[in-house]
Amino acid sequence: MYRAGTASEIVTPAEPLWLAGYAARTQPARGKVSDLLASALALEDEQGNRLVVASIDLIAITRIIADPVYAAVHQQIGLPRERLILAASHTHYGPEFRPDKTVFFRIPPAFAAKVEPTAKRLADALVRVIVAATRELVPVRLFARSASAGFAHNRRRDGVKGGNPSKEDTLDQHVPILEAVNTTTGRRKAIVFGYACHNTTIDPQDLRYCADWAGFAKQSLQEQNDGATALFIAGCGADQNPEPRGTVELSKQYGLELANAVQKSLLSDDATEITAPVRAAIEDVPLPMQPVTSESLQSMLARADDPPQQVKARYLLDQIDGGEPLITEYPAPIQAVRFGDELLWLILSGEPVVDWAIQCKRDFSATAKNVWVSGYCNDMYGYVPTRRIQIEGGYEGGRANLWSWLPAPWTDNVEERITAGIKRVVQRVM
């Protein structure tokens, strides 16, 4: 028997802040389509082991949010880092809170000054819902379920700038679901669901706060299940987009499609009840970056035909001139959560491409009846390609680094490093 608690809080800014996600924007937010939420689900097994899942409607969780949340949660309720999943819905219509984006997105000084205070407010909100979720635990039955939704497609299949196009629409349209049902009332306490797709349906120049299709899906599920808290956890959708896209109406359509797929599964008898205790492990895997040299920086500065390269070169030169050395590797969190042989949940950081979900489900299908692979969790520092994507090139293969504070794209062995890290954390929860 498990116990569970939930909590939610609206985090929509009361003022017009700069929106995260698109460098082409030239104005701050104006109004809202829907509220942004921070929500948490706390689970406790019969042995007293806890796991808390927290999800927030932001473009990302980065260390400026994650580190203070980990520290505060550990101080207040003693929860270790490996038993906390911090997820972002990856909406591109939430406030910007990442300091480096003030340079790459050309954020005006008046709004740049609000970036770090915004990060603190968001971190504080996450701490509040995480702690609140652990305060009122009720007996629940847990179920792992599965569904599918068809609006995500691989955006690389039509060609990759600077590389070779993918020949197939490599897809993962799986919708993993974790359901918690109150054993006293028989009503659903929580619905956690995932999908591998960019949460980017609306026109970038529609500058209203919005949780996009993930938010509309959560809203619909809560309307269909009175009293339930719905949490969305993004999958490995770095190279998957909703198709077609460009309007709020399409966003609502996709949210309803996803919610209805989840609801259909909830009403079916096809579920795996989770009774095993929860085990968790996390590891920071160092990912090395390609070397940055004076020659490479001068070459980037000379690219008048490619302004993002020039902006990135100046950013790195300013860092060097300020006496701050460029890092050569980055610690990428990889987490595994296991409920016996009933569910294995692999939680990746960064923006992992769909290949990671396909690979992990193939590698660990014999480990548990259900394998769930998530991305965008615990720390979002950039795209996480496989070697295939690196060879093909394009935005996900390395160019996205031009809009990141990380000095350079990853070296060729990033897939090897991450694969080994995943195997290690899985072994620790066996």
Secondary structure as a PSIPRED ss2 file (coil, helix, strand):
# PSIPRED VFORMAT (PSIPRED V4.0)

   1 M C   1.000  0.000  0.000
   2 Y E   0.000  0.000  1.000
   3 R E   0.000  0.000  1.000
   4 A E   0.000  0.000  1.000
   5 G E   0.000  0.000  1.000
   6 T E   0.000  0.000  1.000
   7 A E   0.000  0.000  1.000
   8 S E   0.000  0.000  1.000
   9 E E   0.000  0.000  1.000
  10 I E   0.000  0.000  1.000
  11 V C   1.000  0.000  0.000
  12 T C   1.000  0.000  0.000
  13 P C   1.000  0.000  0.000
  14 A C   1.000  0.000  0.000
  15 E C   1.000  0.000  0.000
  16 P C   1.000  0.000  0.000
  17 L C   1.000  0.000  0.000
  18 W C   1.000  0.000  0.000
  19 L E   0.000  0.000  1.000
  20 A C   1.000  0.000  0.000
  21 G C   1.000  0.000  0.000
  22 Y C   1.000  0.000  0.000
  23 A C   1.000  0.000  0.000
  24 A C   1.000  0.000  0.000
  25 R C   1.000  0.000  0.000
  26 T C   1.000  0.000  0.000
  27 Q C   1.000  0.000  0.000
  28 P C   1.000  0.000  0.000
  29 A C   1.000  0.000  0.000
  30 R C   1.000  0.000  0.000
  31 G C   1.000  0.000  0.000
  32 K E   0.000  0.000  1.000
  33 V C   1.000  0.000  0.000
  34 S C   1.000  0.000  0.000
  35 D C   1.000  0.000  0.000
  36 L C   1.000  0.000  0.000
  37 L E   0.000  0.000  1.000
  38 A E   0.000  0.000  1.000
  39 S E   0.000  0.000  1.000
  40 A E   0.000  0.000  1.000
  41 L E   0.000  0.000  1.000
  42 A E   0.000  0.000  1.000
  43 L E   0.000  0.000  1.000
  44 E E   0.000  0.000  1.000
  45 D C   1.000  0.000  0.000
  46 E C   1.000  0.000  0.000
  47 Q C   1.000  0.000  0.000
  48 G C   1.000  0.000  0.000
  49 N C   1.000  0.000  0.000
  50 R E   0.000  0.000  1.000
  51 L E   0.000  0.000  1.000
  52 V E   0.000  0.000  1.000
  53 V E   0.000  0.000  1.000
  54 A E   0.000  0.000  1.000
  55 S E   0.000  0.000  1.000
  56 I E   0.000  0.000  1.000
  57 D C   1.000  0.000  0.000
  58 L C   1.000  0.000  0.000
  59 I C   1.000  0.000  0.000
  60 A C   1.000  0.000  0.000
  61 I C   1.000  0.000  0.000
  62 T C   1.000  0.000  0.000
  63 R H   0.000  1.000  0.000
  64 I H   0.000  1.000  0.000
  65 I H   0.000  1.000  0.000
  66 A H   0.000  1.000  0.000
  67 D H   0.000  1.000  0.000
  68 P H   0.000  1.000  0.000
  69 V H   0.000  1.000  0.000
  70 Y H   0.000  1.000  0.000
  71 A H   0.000  1.000  0.000
  72 A H   0.000  1.000  0.000
  73 V H   0.000  1.000  0.000
  74 H H   0.000  1.000  0.000
  75 Q H   0.000  1.000  0.000
  76 Q H   0.000  1.000  0.000
  77 I H   0.000  1.000  0.000
  78 G C   1.000  0.000  0.000
  79 L C   1.000  0.000  0.000
  80 P C   1.000  0.000  0.000
  81 R H   0.000  1.000  0.000
  82 E H   0.000  1.000  0.000
  83 R H   0.000  1.000  0.000
  84 L E   0.000  0.000  1.000
  85 I E   0.000  0.000  1.000
  86 L E   0.000  0.000  1.000
  87 A E   0.000  0.000  1.000
  88 A E   0.000  0.000  1.000
  89 S C   1.000  0.000  0.000
  90 H C   1.000  0.000  0.000
  91 T C   1.000  0.000  0.000
  92 H C   1.000  0.000  0.000
  93 Y C   1.000  0.000  0.000
  94 G C   1.000  0.000  0.000
  95 P E   0.000  0.000  1.000
  96 E C   1.000  0.000  0.000
  97 F C   1.000  0.000  0.000
  98 R C   1.000  0.000  0.000
  99 P C   1.000  0.000  0.000
 100 D C   1.000  0.000  0.000
 101 K H   0.000  1.000  0.000
 102 T H   0.000  1.000  0.000
 103 V H   0.000  1.000  0.000
 104 F H   0.000  1.000  0.000
 105 F C   1.000  0.000  0.000
 106 R C   1.000  0.000  0.000
 107 I C   1.000  0.000  0.000
 108 P C   1.000  0.000  0.000
 109 P H   0.000  1.000  0.000
 110 A H   0.000  1.000  0.000
 111 F H   0.000  1.000  0.000
 112 A H   0.000  1.000  0.000
 113 A C   1.000  0.000  0.000
 114 K C   1.000  0.000  0.000
 115 V H   0.000  1.000  0.000
 116 E H   0.000  1.000  0.000
 117 P H   0.000  1.000  0.000
 118 T H   0.000  1.000  0.000
 119 A H   0.000  1.000  0.000
 120 K H   0.000  1.000  0.000
 121 R H   0.000  1.000  0.000
 122 L H   0.000  1.000  0.000
 123 A H   0.000  1.000  0.000
 124 D H   0.000  1.000  0.000
 125 A H   0.000  1.000  0.000
 126 L H   0.000  1.000  0.000
 127 V H   0.000  1.000  0.000
 128 R H   0.000  1.000  0.000
 129 V H   0.000  1.000  0.000
 130 I H   0.000  1.000  0.000
 131 V H   0.000  1.000  0.000
 132 A H   0.000  1.000  0.000
 133 A H   0.000  1.000  0.000
 134 T C   1.000  0.000  0.000
 135 R C   1.000  0.000  0.000
 136 E C   1.000  0.000  0.000
 137 L C   1.000  0.000  0.000
 138 V E   0.000  0.000  1.000
 139 P E   0.000  0.000  1.000
 140 V E   0.000  0.000  1.000
 141 R E   0.000  0.000  1.000
 142 L E   0.000  0.000  1.000
 143 F E   0.000  0.000  1.000
 144 A E   0.000  0.000  1.000
 145 R E   0.000  0.000  1.000
 146 S E   0.000  0.000  1.000
 147 A E   0.000  0.000  1.000
 148 S E   0.000  0.000  1.000
 149 A C   1.000  0.000  0.000
 150 G C   1.000  0.000  0.000
 151 F C   1.000  0.000  0.000
 152 A E   0.000  0.000  1.000
 153 H E   0.000  0.000  1.000
 154 N E   0.000  0.000  1.000
 155 R C   1.000  0.000  0.000
 156 R C   1.000  0.000  0.000
 157 R C   1.000  0.000  0.000
 158 D C   1.000  0.000  0.000
 159 G C   1.000  0.000  0.000
 160 V C   1.000  0.000  0.000
 161 K C   1.000  0.000  0.000
 162 G C   1.000  0.000  0.000
 163 G C   1.000  0.000  0.000
 164 N C   1.000  0.000  0.000
 165 P C   1.000  0.000  0.000
 166 S C   1.000  0.000  0.000
 167 K C   1.000  0.000  0.000
 168 E C   1.000  0.000  0.000
 169 D C   1.000  0.000  0.000
 170 T C   1.000  0.000  0.000
 171 L C   1.000  0.000  0.000
 172 D C   1.000  0.000  0.000
 173 Q C   1.000  0.000  0.000
 174 H E   0.000  0.000  1.000
 175 V E   0.000  0.000  1.000
 176 P E   0.000  0.000  1.000
 177 I E   0.000  0.000  1.000
 178 L E   0.000  0.000  1.000
 179 E E   0.000  0.000  1.000
 180 A E   0.000  0.000  1.000
 181 V E   0.000  0.000  1.000
 182 N E   0.000  0.000  1.000
 183 T C   1.000  0.000  0.000
 184 T C   1.000  0.000  0.000
 185 T C   1.000  0.000  0.000
 186 G C   1.000  0.000  0.000
 187 R C   1.000  0.000  0.000
 188 R E   0.000  0.000  1.000
 189 K E   0.000  0.000  1.000
 190 A E   0.000  0.000  1.000
 191 I E   0.000  0.000  1.000
 192 V E   0.000  0.000  1.000
 193 F E   0.000  0.000  1.000
 194 G E   0.000  0.000  1.000
 195 Y E   0.000  0.000  1.000
 196 A C   1.000  0.000  0.000
 197 C C   1.000  0.000  0.000
 198 H C   1.000  0.000  0.000
 199 N C   1.000  0.000  0.000
 200 T C   1.000  0.000  0.000
 201 T C   1.000  0.000  0.000
 202 I E   0.000  0.000  1.000
 203 D C   1.000  0.000  0.000
 204 P C   1.000  0.000  0.000
 205 Q C   1.000  0.000  0.000
 206 D C   1.000  0.000  0.000
 207 L C   1.000  0.000  0.000
 208 R C   1.000  0.000  0.000
 209 Y E   0.000  0.000  1.000
 210 C C   1.000  0.000  0.000
 211 A C   1.000  0.000  0.000
 212 D H   0.000  1.000  0.000
 213 W H   0.000  1.000  0.000
 214 A H   0.000  1.000  0.000
 215 G H   0.000  1.000  0.000
 216 F H   0.000  1.000  0.000
 217 A H   0.000  1.000  0.000
 218 K H   0.000  1.000  0.000
 219 Q H   0.000  1.000  0.000
 220 S H   0.000  1.000  0.000
 221 L H   0.000  1.000  0.000
 222 Q H   0.000  1.000  0.000
 223 E H   0.000  1.000  0.000
 224 Q H   0.000  1.000  0.000
 225 N C   1.000  0.000  0.000
 226 D C   1.000  0.000  0.000
 227 G C   1.000  0.000  0.000
 228 A C   1.000  0.000  0.000
 229 T E   0.000  0.000  1.000
 230 A E   0.000  0.000  1.000
 231 L E   0.000  0.000  1.000
 232 F E   0.000  0.000  1.000
 233 I E   0.000  0.000  1.000
 234 A E   0.000  0.000  1.000
 235 G C   1.000  0.000  0.000
 236 C C   1.000  0.000  0.000
 237 G C   1.000  0.000  0.000
 238 A C   1.000  0.000  0.000
 239 D C   1.000  0.000  0.000
 240 Q E   0.000  0.000  1.000
 241 N E   0.000  0.000  1.000
 242 P E   0.000  0.000  1.000
 243 E C   1.000  0.000  0.000
 244 P C   1.000  0.000  0.000
 245 R C   1.000  0.000  0.000
 246 G E   0.000  0.000  1.000
 247 T C   1.000  0.000  0.000
 248 V H   0.000  1.000  0.000
 249 E H   0.000  1.000  0.000
 250 L H   0.000  1.000  0.000
 251 S H   0.000  1.000  0.000
 252 K H   0.000  1.000  0.000
 253 Q H   0.000  1.000  0.000
 254 Y H   0.000  1.000  0.000
 255 G H   0.000  1.000  0.000
 256 L H   0.000  1.000  0.000
 257 E H   0.000  1.000  0.000
 258 L H   0.000  1.000  0.000
 259 A H   0.000  1.000  0.000
 260 N H   0.000  1.000  0.000
 261 A H   0.000  1.000  0.000
 262 V H   0.000  1.000  0.000
 263 Q H   0.000  1.000  0.000
 264 K H   0.000  1.000  0.000
 265 S H   0.000  1.000  0.000
 266 L H   0.000  1.000  0.000
 267 L C   1.000  0.000  0.000
 268 S C   1.000  0.000  0.000
 269 D C   1.000  0.000  0.000
 270 D C   1.000  0.000  0.000
 271 A C   1.000  0.000  0.000
 272 T E   0.000  0.000  1.000
 273 E E   0.000  0.000  1.000
 274 I E   0.000  0.000  1.000
 275 T C   1.000  0.000  0.000
 276 A C   1.000  0.000  0.000
 277 P C   1.000  0.000  0.000
 278 V E   0.000  0.000  1.000
 279 R E   0.000  0.000  1.000
 280 A E   0.000  0.000  1.000
 281 A E   0.000  0.000  1.000
 282 I E   0.000  0.000  1.000
 283 E E   0.000  0.000  1.000
 284 D E   0.000  0.000  1.000
 285 V E   0.000  0.000  1.000
 286 P E   0.000  0.000  1.000
 287 L E   0.000  0.000  1.000
 288 P E   0.000  0.000  1.000
 289 M E   0.000  0.000  1.000
 290 Q C   1.000  0.000  0.000
 291 P C   1.000  0.000  0.000
 292 V C   1.000  0.000  0.000
 293 T C   1.000  0.000  0.000
 294 S H   0.000  1.000  0.000
 295 E H   0.000  1.000  0.000
 296 S H   0.000  1.000  0.000
 297 L H   0.000  1.000  0.000
 298 Q H   0.000  1.000  0.000
 299 S H   0.000  1.000  0.000
 300 M H   0.000  1.000  0.000
 301 L H   0.000  1.000  0.000
 302 A C   1.000  0.000  0.000
 303 R C   1.000  0.000  0.000
 304 A C   1.000  0.000  0.000
 305 D C   1.000  0.000  0.000
 306 D C   1.000  0.000  0.000
 307 P H   0.000  1.000  0.000
 308 P H   0.000  1.000  0.000
 309 Q H   0.000  1.000  0.000
 310 Q H   0.000  1.000  0.000
 311 V H   0.000  1.000  0.000
 312 K H   0.000  1.000  0.000
 313 A H   0.000  1.000  0.000
 314 R H   0.000  1.000  0.000
 315 Y H   0.000  1.000  0.000
 316 L H   0.000  1.000  0.000
 317 L H   0.000  1.000  0.000
 318 D H   0.000  1.000  0.000
 319 Q H   0.000  1.000  0.000
 320 I H   0.000  1.000  0.000
 321 D H   0.000  1.000  0.000
 322 G C   1.000  0.000  0.000
 323 G C   1.000  0.000  0.000
 324 E C   1.000  0.000  0.000
 325 P C   1.000  0.000  0.000
 326 L C   1.000  0.000  0.000
 327 I C   1.000  0.000  0.000
 328 T C   1.000  0.000  0.000
 329 E E   0.000  0.000  1.000
 330 Y E   0.000  0.000  1.000
 331 P E   0.000  0.000  1.000
 332 A E   0.000  0.000  1.000
 333 P E   0.000  0.000  1.000
 334 I E   0.000  0.000  1.000
 335 Q E   0.000  0.000  1.000
 336 A E   0.000  0.000  1.000
 337 V E   0.000  0.000  1.000
 338 R E   0.000  0.000  1.000
 339 F E   0.000  0.000  1.000
 340 G C   1.000  0.000  0.000
 341 D C   1.000  0.000  0.000
 342 E C   1.000  0.000  0.000
 343 L E   0.000  0.000  1.000
 344 L E   0.000  0.000  1.000
 345 W E   0.000  0.000  1.000
 346 L E   0.000  0.000  1.000
 347 I E   0.000  0.000  1.000
 348 L E   0.000  0.000  1.000
 349 S C   1.000  0.000  0.000
 350 G C   1.000  0.000  0.000
 351 E E   0.000  0.000  1.000
 352 P E   0.000  0.000  1.000
 353 V C   1.000  0.000  0.000
 354 V H   0.000  1.000  0.000
 355 D H   0.000  1.000  0.000
 356 W H   0.000  1.000  0.000
 357 A H   0.000  1.000  0.000
 358 I H   0.000  1.000  0.000
 359 Q H   0.000  1.000  0.000
 360 C H   0.000  1.000  0.000
 361 K H   0.000  1.000  0.000
 362 R H   0.000  1.000  0.000
 363 D H   0.000  1.000  0.000
 364 F H   0.000  1.000  0.000
 365 S C   1.000  0.000  0.000
 366 A C   1.000  0.000  0.000
 367 T C   1.000  0.000  0.000
 368 A C   1.000  0.000  0.000
 369 K C   1.000  0.000  0.000
 370 N C   1.000  0.000  0.000
 371 V E   0.000  0.000  1.000
 372 W E   0.000  0.000  1.000
 373 V E   0.000  0.000  1.000
 374 S E   0.000  0.000  1.000
 375 G C   1.000  0.000  0.000
 376 Y C   1.000  0.000  0.000
 377 C E   0.000  0.000  1.000
 378 N C   1.000  0.000  0.000
 379 D C   1.000  0.000  0.000
 380 M C   1.000  0.000  0.000
 381 Y C   1.000  0.000  0.000
 382 G C   1.000  0.000  0.000
 383 Y E   0.000  0.000  1.000
 384 V E   0.000  0.000  1.000
 385 P C   1.000  0.000  0.000
 386 T C   1.000  0.000  0.000
 387 R H   0.000  1.000  0.000
 388 R H   0.000  1.000  0.000
 389 I H   0.000  1.000  0.000
 390 Q H   0.000  1.000  0.000
 391 I H   0.000  1.000  0.000
 392 E H   0.000  1.000  0.000
 393 G C   1.000  0.000  0.000
 394 G H   0.000  1.000  0.000
 395 Y H   0.000  1.000  0.000
 396 E H   0.000  1.000  0.000
 397 G H   0.000  1.000  0.000
 398 G C   1.000  0.000  0.000
 399 R H   0.000  1.000  0.000
 400 A H   0.000  1.000  0.000
 401 N H   0.000  1.000  0.000
 402 L H   0.000  1.000  0.000
 403 W H   0.000  1.000  0.000
 404 S C   1.000  0.000  0.000
 405 W C   1.000  0.000  0.000
 406 L C   1.000  0.000  0.000
 407 P C   1.000  0.000  0.000
 408 A C   1.000  0.000  0.000
 409 P C   1.000  0.000  0.000
 410 W E   0.000  0.000  1.000
 411 T C   1.000  0.000  0.000
 412 D C   1.000  0.000  0.000
 413 N C   1.000  0.000  0.000
 414 V H   0.000  1.000  0.000
 415 E H   0.000  1.000  0.000
 416 E H   0.000  1.000  0.000
 417 R H   0.000  1.000  0.000
 418 I H   0.000  1.000  0.000
 419 T H   0.000  1.000  0.000
 420 A H   0.000  1.000  0.000
 421 G H   0.000  1.000  0.000
 422 I H   0.000  1.000  0.000
 423 K H   0.000  1.000  0.000
 424 R H   0.000  1.000  0.000
 425 V H   0.000  1.000  0.000
 426 V H   0.000  1.000  0.000
 427 Q H   0.000  1.000  0.000
 428 R H   0.000  1.000  0.000
 429 V C   1.000  0.000  0.000
 430 M C   1.000  0.000  0.000
